[in-house]
């Protein structure tokens, strides 16, 4: 899903990782979070269940500015695929 705000020159994107349990969705978000510049990433929200799978969802907000000056805000979610 994407929302475009022409007046403020912003694009908001919601991207959802959906798939089988223990397939690496949360691990993928953790790796993206670890590799992103701290200025461009938000706080990784995840419910730590130790060695268990995701029960509700994980969320990683990201933001950056394109070369044309448009602000792109991305919210990466994971949801269990049960």
FIGU-592118 format. One record per residue: residue number from 1; x, y, z of N, C-alpha, C in turn. Coordinates in steps of 0.05 Angstrom, whole numbers. Layout:
BEGIN
(panu NUM (X Y Z) (X Y Z) (X Y Z))
...
This chain:
BEGIN
(panu 1 (17 -23 0) (0 0 0) (18 25 0))
(panu 2 (11 45 -16) (26 70 -16) (7 93 -16))
(panu 3 (15 114 -2) (0 139 -2) (19 161 -11))
(panu 4 (8 178 -29) (24 200 -40) (12 226 -31))
(panu 5 (29 243 -19) (21 270 -11) (37 290 -28))
(panu 6 (24 300 -49) (37 318 -68) (44 345 -55))
(panu 7 (27 354 -37) (32 380 -25) (57 380 -8))
(panu 8 (62 359 8) (86 357 25) (108 341 12))
(panu 9 (104 332 -13) (124 316 -28) (133 292 -12))
(panu 10 (114 276 -3) (119 252 12) (105 228 0))
(panu 11 (118 205 3) (106 180 -5) (109 162 20))
(panu 12 (87 150 28) (86 132 51) (80 104 41))
(panu 13 (97 85 47) (94 57 38) (92 39 61))
(panu 14 (73 20 60) (70 0 80) (76 -27 66))
(panu 15 (97 -41 76) (105 -66 64) (103 -88 85))
(panu 16 (88 -109 78) (83 -131 98) (96 -156 89))
(panu 17 (113 -167 107) (125 -194 103) (105 -214 114))
(panu 18 (95 -232 97) (76 -253 106) (87 -279 96))
(panu 19 (87 -299 114) (98 -325 105) (97 -345 128))
(panu 20 (107 -369 122) (106 -390 142) (122 -383 167))
(panu 21 (115 -396 189) (129 -392 214) (158 -401 211))
(panu 22 (175 -386 225) (204 -392 226) (218 -392 199))
(panu 23 (207 -375 181) (219 -373 154) (239 -349 151))
(panu 24 (243 -334 173) (263 -313 172) (252 -284 169))
(panu 25 (227 -280 172) (216 -253 168) (227 -234 189))
(panu 26 (226 -241 214) (237 -223 235) (267 -220 232))
(panu 27 (281 -241 226) (310 -240 222) (317 -220 199))
(panu 28 (301 -220 178) (305 -202 156) (302 -173 165))
(panu 29 (282 -167 181) (278 -140 191) (302 -132 210))
(panu 30 (311 -151 226) (334 -145 243) (359 -139 227))
(panu 31 (363 -152 206) (387 -147 189) (384 -121 174))
(panu 32 (361 -114 165) (357 -87 152) (362 -66 173))
(panu 33 (351 -69 197) (355 -49 218) (385 -46 225))
(panu 34 (399 -68 226) (428 -67 233) (444 -53 211))
(panu 35 (436 -54 187) (451 -44 164) (443 -15 156))
(panu 36 (420 -6 166) (411 21 158) (425 42 175))
(panu 37 (429 66 163) (439 89 178) (420 96 200))
(panu 38 (430 102 224) (413 108 247) (395 132 242))
(panu 39 (403 151 225) (387 174 218) (363 167 201))
(panu 40 (364 145 187) (343 137 168) (324 115 179))
(panu 41 (330 104 202) (314 83 212) (301 91 238))
(panu 42 (278 78 244) (265 82 269) (272 59 288))
(panu 43 (258 58 310) (263 36 329) (249 11 319))
(panu 44 (264 -11 320) (252 -37 312) (235 -47 335))
(panu 45 (209 -49 329) (190 -59 349) (185 -88 345))
(panu 46 (193 -105 363) (189 -133 361) (184 -144 389))
(panu 47 (167 -164 391) (161 -177 417) (179 -201 418))
(panu 48 (199 -200 436) (218 -222 438) (205 -245 452))
(panu 49 (203 -268 438) (191 -292 449) (213 -314 452))
(panu 50 (238 -306 455) (261 -324 457) (262 -341 433))
(panu 51 (262 -367 435) (265 -385 413) (239 -391 397))
(panu 52 (219 -375 403) (193 -381 391) (188 -362 367))
(panu 53 (167 -366 353) (160 -350 329) (145 -325 337))
(panu 54 (141 -307 317) (127 -282 321) (98 -288 328))
(panu 55 (88 -275 349) (60 -280 357) (41 -259 345))
(panu 56 (49 -234 343) (32 -213 333) (43 -201 308))
(panu 57 (63 -183 311) (76 -171 288) (102 -158 296))
(panu 58 (118 -151 277) (143 -135 281) (140 -111 264))
(panu 59 (153 -89 271) (151 -64 256) (178 -50 255))
(panu 60 (186 -41 231) (210 -26 228) (204 -2 210))
(panu 61 (203 23 221) (199 46 204) (225 57 193))
(panu 62 (225 64 167) (248 75 154) (240 101 140))
(panu 63 (259 119 135) (254 144 121) (279 153 107))
(panu 64 (275 163 82) (297 174 67) (287 194 47))
(panu 65 (305 211 37) (297 231 17) (310 222 -10))
(panu 66 (293 223 -31) (302 216 -57) (319 238 -69))
(panu 67 (332 233 -91) (349 253 -104) (332 277 -114))
(panu 68 (307 272 -119) (289 294 -128) (276 309 -105))
(panu 69 (283 302 -80) (273 317 -57) (248 306 -45))
(panu 70 (239 283 -54) (214 271 -43) (222 254 -19))
(panu 71 (207 258 3) (212 242 27) (196 216 24))
(panu 72 (210 194 28) (198 167 26) (198 155 54))
(panu 73 (175 148 64) (172 136 90) (162 107 86))
(panu 74 (177 88 97) (170 60 93) (165 47 120))
(panu 75 (143 33 123) (138 17 147) (139 -12 140))
(panu 76 (159 -26 150) (162 -55 144) (149 -70 167))
(panu 77 (130 -88 161) (117 -104 180) (122 -134 175))
(panu 78 (122 -150 196) (120 -179 192) (95 -188 207))
(panu 79 (82 -207 195) (58 -219 208) (60 -249 205))
(panu 80 (51 -264 226) (52 -293 224) (34 -303 202))
(panu 81 (43 -325 189) (28 -336 166) (13 -361 173))
(panu 82 (2 -362 197) (-12 -386 206) (-40 -387 194))
